[in-house]
Amino acid sequence: MIKMRPLAILMLVILSWGCAQKVSPVTGKEEMESFAPRITEYGYLEAKAKLVLEENSGKITRGTLQLRAKKDSLIWFSVSPGLGVEAVRGLLSQEKIQILNRMGDEDINLSYGEFERRYGIKLSLDLVQNILWGDPPHPASYEDRLVRVGKKFELTQVRDQVRYFSKIDTRHGKVSELSSISIAGKGSLLASFPEYQNLEAQAFPVEALFKVAFETPEVAQNFRIYITWSSLNPKADPLTFPFRF
């Protein structure tokens, strides 16, 4: 039975969200002439994807990811490596991160502050939502550096000792590349969203590649995550988020 690393799966959830119904590239006739990134709007949604997790050792884990979300409130996820057996279930709220590992001995039940002290990665539910949808990590402000280079805006932001660098495509107003580096040197993230598609008048990633590196008191880790989404369904009706730690 394959063991799933709950922290790696959490980073998958944090760093990847999109959809892949029938793909239609988002080009459009009107491009952004000024910086006005498009922020994803939804009430509830559920999604499903195929994932590949590649560790630095060369170990490869394949599985199915299911997600449910309530805007500004909850993100729930479940990962199955095959045969319908759930390996990991997690729930992110405004207050904490909870991950139940059914095939290993490493569970997570931490506030965001405790999580940062343990893994060196600063998170919040708002930040997670933005990265999931290909939105800029934080709303732009006068403190940020913004440059237009051809068809893209380059946005540099520093928040809470973390430097974020985003390339935002003028064709659809979404992030095409993202890097996040801790100024203290404890962790980094590289993300690429090569293609977007239209769904209900909004742009969503079709697939994504992420490279994550971080350090714990015990060991340094890095891994790559490949995502291909098979469905995404925004909903007006409430969803359930079954979780018991």
C-alpha positions, 0 to 999 in steps of 0.5 A: 500500500502506498504511503502518502505524505500529508504535507506534500498533499497539503502543498498540492492542495495549496498550490494547485486548483483548476479545471479540465472540462472541454478546453478552450484557450482564453485569448479574447479580443480585448486584452488588459490595457492596465493592471486589473487582475481577475479574482475568482468568484464562487460560493461553493465548488467541488473538483476532481483531478489526477495527480503525480507527486515526484519526490527528490529521491525519484519515488513517484506517487500517482492518485486521484484528488477530490476537493470541496470549497466554501469561499473564504471559509473552508477547503476540504480534500481527499486523496486516493492512490487507487482502488477507491482506498482513501489515503489522506483527508484534510480540512483547512479553515480560517483558524487551522490546518488538519490532515488525517493520514490513514496510511502513515503515522504523520497527522497534522492538527496545527494553527497557521502559526504553529504550522509556520514554526514547524515547517517554515511555510507561512500560510493563511486561508486567503493565501491558499485560495488565491494560489489555488485559482491562479490569482495574485498571492495578495491584493496589489498595493502601493508598496509593491513593484509592478512592471509591464513586459510585453503581454505580461505584468510582473508583480513583486510583493513582500509580505511577512518576510516572504517575497512573491513574484508573479507574472500575470498574463494580460490576455486573461488577467491570471497568473502564468508563473509564480515564485515564492521565497522565504526571506529567512531561507526556509522554503520556496515555491515555483509554479507554472500555469501553462493554459487557462480555459473559460468556465462560466465567464471565468478563467481557470487553470487546466493543468499545473506544475509545482516545485516545492522546497522546505526545511524541518528541524529533522530534514530538508525536502523538495518535490514536484507536483503535476496536476491535470484536472478532470472536472470542476463544478461551481455550486450555489447550493451548500456542500458538506465537508465530512471530517473528524480528527 
